[in-house]
Amino acid sequence: MLHDPARAFMPYPEVPVPHAPSGPLAGLRFGVKDLFDVAGLPTSGGQPFMLAMSGVKTRTAPTVQRLLDAGAAFAGKTVTDELAFSMNGSNAHFGAPVNGAAPDRISGGSSSGSAAAVSHGLVDFALGTDTGGSVRAPASHCGLVGLRPTHGRVSLEGALDLAPSLDTCGWFTRDVPLFARVADVLLGDDARPLPSRIRLLRPTDVWGLLAPEVAEALAPVAAQAEALFGAAAPVEAAFESFDAMYWHFRHIQGREAWMTDGDFIRRFAPPLGPGVAERFAWSSRVGDDQVAAAAAFRVRFRAHLAALLGDDGVLLMPTMPDVAPLRSDTEAALEDYRNAAIRMLCLSGLSGFPQLSLPFASRLGAPLGIGLLAPPGRDRSLVALAERWAAARAG
Amino acid sequence: MLHDPARAFMPYPEVPVPHAPSGPLAGLRFGVKDLFDVAGLPTSGGQPFMLAMSGVKTRTAPTVQRLLDAGAAFAGKTVTDELAFSMNGSNAHFGAPVNGAAPDRISGGSSSGSAAAVSHGLVDFALGTDTGGSVRAPASHCGLVGLRPTHGRVSLEGALDLAPSLDTCGWFTRDVPLFARVADVLLGDDARPLPSRIRLLRPTDVWGLLAPEVAEALAPVAAQAEALFGAAAPVEAAFESFDAMYWHFRHIQGREAWMTDGDFIRRFAPPLGPGVAERFAWSSRVGDDQVAAAAAFRVRFRAHLAALLGDDGVLLMPTMPDVAPLRSDTEAALEDYRNAAIRMLCLSGLSGFPQLSLPFASRLGAPLGIGLLAPPGRDRSLVALAERWAAARAG
């Protein structure tokens, strides 16, 4: 009998992690992706050598502390894909957290344990990180609400990096009202909120990436959003081409991942899991010219998307190309799926703009997320839109 | 650039591990297989979940403490094959320690990191454990002196078990004189030493397991022993058949290994490395009737071997079937080699009698151990024989 059928948690010893006796999150329990330091425990990054080197941390990451100070109780560290460099929801050393909404399908990653813990109801919410989709992908796959905030909005101090100019701190809940409660603590108010009347936009190029049956599964819920927020004007969100976006994103991510972990990998030559090893090897070969071109592209893309959205534009778009792949799929099939996913995930990644995934659709009996992408800094406003949408669905 | 080209050590944080300022082992540095507790560090058993669960130990295993009290300095924990249930010298999570005497060949295991550390000269000696050959195999493969002591002679308190009725604590050095210095500390004197004139015995059935070219490589050094200790009388050491010995050994080892680790494996379903996973799965299916038959057989075999050796008989025998397999060999080839090795290693394993491996031969440019097996409790006497033999070779 598994102690944790969700395979969500790292089996660290129990240590006291004090939290405030009252506060806006009192009574809630949360999990923390094992990239964040929690005093009294090690931080593994899902990598055995990193775990061995970690020692016991003496400080708690500020974002975790903020949740404790708001009265939430720490329930445990959750399994992360190895060094967070994967979207497969599987760790060669610490196992594959189980998708609570579709157990025969991958949970997605790298915030796999956090998504598994929330989707199984083991915790009320859980912290994750999103560099290339590591909150949005598992949120879509596991039927959860998940946000990739504006880059820099939620502190990643005291957390292991993957690619710092892309890394963000997000979280998962099963429903929107609770998501909003956590948002009040982690986001506070927007300095420049969205106006009460937004301009809903439909990036036809992104929707065009979907297979017809996936677009069909999302159509009714997209229609709900239009009924609520107004008809979505068609726009082209991508810049140059999805291939250009994909490669520039990967060059930035790869170079930064190698700057983060390359020294560790060269020093210890740790046995890395399937896919992870290949991605780091690829990352080590990204060239300076590719990085320079990607940096220049990112500036132009950000300006393009900022102009497109203005102060009131919100993209209504699918989070992922489809429901989660089956656990039985091959590593090659997962890699293909990942490469397709990056094409739509990289809009938020490259721009740094916030994107929310909402568990409002399904296909083949498995969850399928739909998302909203807003101008930078409108994170809390984005959550407020989701609150209205969820209320309309409930009503 | 690897921090540790031998890949011998676990990368734990440096912690102070005090040792006596003087003593019989002053000035020596030693490594400790990561099955033994050392205060201030975790104990992984080469398994990431075990590492995560370990926490930081507060007590040092008595055998390690004995070495510290004798003035030796702790140099670090060494990589063990996963849960010590392997002889391949490779850990899917922590890498493959490098054989310092034959880098293209496996180090052997499960005391792989200890053998690698000593064979590279990174430490003077290192602690290992031997259940089915985990000291003798890497000693033979890496050109080291290694002892499997009489079962129970050297304390395994504060160390992770594999199969308690078979587990023993041994150590490695590069030469016999230093081996004897450590023996004085860890063994002390024998209560019933071997007489000054031993009766050297040649187990022709064990020698018959060797390929002709291996027997040929060992012949000159066996002749040295005969010149020194007297002509070896031919005997049959095995009981019933090598197949019977092999299966009874494996049934005891498998049942005990499953009793030790089965609950952990059932609870956490940890991803186990190649070979290790299959062996535990096999172990879980060993039947009560097989265990009972093996226990009865062991009693009879022990009586048979005790009668054969009396108080003065010492078997002169090969440690392993051949030099270490190549690192490039397949898992299946390694499994075949392991199964052949168990046939000769299990004499000491099933009887609990001490066996010493000496690095006095080679083949194909790689080390090949030759061994002595004595009646129980004659461990220090066995080392004394090796001292005479080594001195004769030097002189």
Chai-1 contact restraints between the chains, C-beta under 6 A:
chainA,res_idxA,chainB,res_idxB,connection_type,confidence,min_distance_angstrom,max_distance_angstrom,comment,restraint_id
A,H3,B,R267,contact,1.0,0.0,6.0,A-B,restraint_1
A,M10,B,A52,contact,1.0,0.0,6.0,A-B,restraint_2
A,P11,B,F49,contact,1.0,0.0,6.0,A-B,restraint_3
A,P11,B,A52,contact,1.0,0.0,6.0,A-B,restraint_4
A,P11,B,M53,contact,1.0,0.0,6.0,A-B,restraint_5
A,Y12,B,A52,contact,1.0,0.0,6.0,A-B,restraint_6
A,P13,B,G55,contact,1.0,0.0,6.0,A-B,restraint_7
A,P48,B,P48,contact,1.0,0.0,6.0,A-B,restraint_8
A,P48,B,H93,contact,1.0,0.0,6.0,A-B,restraint_9
A,F49,B,P11,contact,1.0,0.0,6.0,A-B,restraint_10
A,L51,B,L51,contact,1.0,0.0,6.0,A-B,restraint_11
A,A52,B,M10,contact,1.0,0.0,6.0,A-B,restraint_12
A,A52,B,P11,contact,1.0,0.0,6.0,A-B,restraint_13
A,A52,B,Y12,contact,1.0,0.0,6.0,A-B,restraint_14
A,M53,B,P11,contact,1.0,0.0,6.0,A-B,restraint_15
A,G55,B,P13,contact,1.0,0.0,6.0,A-B,restraint_16
A,A92,B,P271,contact,1.0,0.0,6.0,A-B,restraint_17
A,H93,B,P48,contact,1.0,0.0,6.0,A-B,restraint_18
A,H93,B,H93,contact,1.0,0.0,6.0,A-B,restraint_19
A,G95,B,P271,contact,1.0,0.0,6.0,A-B,restraint_20
A,R267,B,H3,contact,1.0,0.0,6.0,A-B,restraint_21
A,P271,B,A92,contact,1.0,0.0,6.0,A-B,restraint_22
A,P271,B,G95,contact,1.0,0.0,6.0,A-B,restraint_23
